[in-house]
Amino acid sequence: MARILHITYMELKRERVDDTLLLESLIDKATQLNNVTVAVAAAEDEEVIGAVSEALNRNLANFILFGDNEKITTILDVNQKDQQKSNKSVTVVHADSNKMAAEMAVRAVSSGEATVLMKGNIPTSDLLKAVLNKEYGLRTGNILSHVAVFEIPEYDRFTIVTDAGMNIAPDLEQKAQMIRNAAAIAKAIGIEYPKVAPIAAVEVVNPAMQATIDAAALTIMNKRGQITGCIVDGPLALDNAISSIAAEHKGIHSEVAGRADVLLVPAIEVGNVLYKSLVYFAKAKVGAVIAGAKAPIVLTSRADSAESKLYSLALAICSVTK
């Protein structure tokens, strides 16, 4: 059984000295990018329109809202009562159904009319059907994966977690592609050579634990140039990946241990619990996108805060040019 090293919060705490490590900086960066348009599928939702209105207030992007014209316009009118002057535009395009709205939004991105896709008041499965359509979809041959960027209070770096929302039990090749997706997002936010830790329950290879075998294989694939643009080292337990104290205590010496930028989890349950623990226990701020398609996809849920929706939009916009 793995030994548990008790590390206090104060030992993990490291003061942030660089404001570029704040999610707010992504909003500032996004406002500097021109000609970015977000296509929203089934936009007739108060929370979605609220996020769009705030994004317009911050001059993040132009928007095309697909869905029920009357409902969207009514919600927009309410939100725009306090709308600040923006140099960005918003266009409403009527769609008779969610299916039609999803198809129209995806086609807008596929044709280049829009550069980011955003989920509105529509089931994720319905939107992804349009995204994966062979005729007009956004396929690239790569898998789609969920990439979440966390700003943890008083922690000195962004923490990127993948995958908390798409791939249930990824195999070795899927994990390799998930690393590539996450590395691309990391570079888009200024982490030029991200350090990736494939997470397992222990930091040694155990033939009975597939996560450790995959982690070791991913490390070798990285060293042999099969996974590029980042450095991968694993398996690492979570404490060894994020705490130099824990890594030192266990005699682990690598460029990743204690300094991981990306945490690659072995299964969706691990990612989902880690994601929600950071938000609800650690009070972390987060922005997330679906990567691996021809364009970034913002899949926000009703449980996401308005702030998270805004950060997710900014993250997606920053990822467009990368």
C-alpha positions, 0 to 999 in steps of 0.5 A, a space after each residue: 500500500 502506498 504511504 501517505 505523506 502529510 503535507 500541510 497547506 502552508 507547505 504547498 502555498 507559494 505566493 503568486 508573483 506574476 499576474 500573467 498566471 491569473 485567469 483574468 489575464 486571459 480575458 485581457 489577452 483575448 481582447 487583443 485578438 481581432 476578428 474572433 467570432 463565437 457561434 452559440 448553439 441554442 442560445 436561448 438561455 438566461 445564463 448563456 446570454 448573461 455570459 455573452 453580454 459580459 463578454 461583449 462588455 469586455 470586448 472579447 469577441 463578436 457573437 452569432 446566436 443561433 436558436 429561437 429568435 424571439 426568446 433570444 432577443 427578449 433575453 438580450 434586451 433584458 441583459 443589454 439594459 445595462 450594456 456598456 458600449 462595446 466595439 463587438 457585434 452580436 447577431 441573432 439567427 433563427 433556428 426552429 430546433 436545437 438540432 438545427 441550431 447545432 448544425 448551423 453553429 457548427 457549419 458557421 465554424 466549419 466555413 470560417 464564419 465563426 472561430 469558436 463554438 459554444 454550447 447553449 441550452 442544448 444537450 452536449 450529445 446533440 451538439 457533439 453529433 453536429 461536431 462529429 458530422 462527416 459532412 460539415 463537422 469539426 473532425 481532425 482525426 484526433 480525439 476530443 478531450 476536456 482541458 480545464 485550466 485552474 487558478 488555485 488561490 496562492 498557488 504559483 502556477 496554472 494547474 491544467 487537468 485533463 480529462 474531466 468530462 469527455 473520455 471515460 477510460 482512455 487507452 494509451 494512444 488516446 492518452 497520448 492525444 490528450 497530452 497533445 491537446 493539453 499541451 496546445 492549450 498550455 502553450 496558448 496561455 503562455 506555458 511554452 514547454 509544459 510539464 506533464 504528469 500522468 497521475 496514478 495512485 503510486 509513483 512506481 510501475 505496478 503490473 496490476 495497475 494499468 494507469 502506472 503502465 500507461 504512464 511509464 509508456 507515455 514517458 518513453 514515448 515522449 523521450 523517443 519523440 512520439 509526443 513532442 512539445 512538452 516533457 512527460 514523466 510518470 507515473 506520479 502520485 498527485 502529491 509528487 506531481 504538485 509538491 516538491 516537498 513530497 517528491 523530495 521526501 520520496 526521492 523522486 528527481 525529475 523535471 516534472 515532479 513537484 512542478 507539473 503544469 498538466 495533470 493527466 488523469 487515468 479515468 473520467 471519475 478521477 478527473 471529475 472528482 479532482 475538478 470539483 474538489 478544486 472548485 468547491 474545496 480549494 475555491 479555485 477559479 477555472 476555465 475549460 474547453 474541448 480541444 482536438 477539433 478544428 476550433 475550440 469548443 466551450 461546453 459550459 453547464 448550468 452548474 458553472 458560475 458566470 465567471 467560469 463561463 467568461 474564463 472558458 470563453 477567454 481560454 477558447 479565444 486565446 486558443 484560436 491562433 495556436 
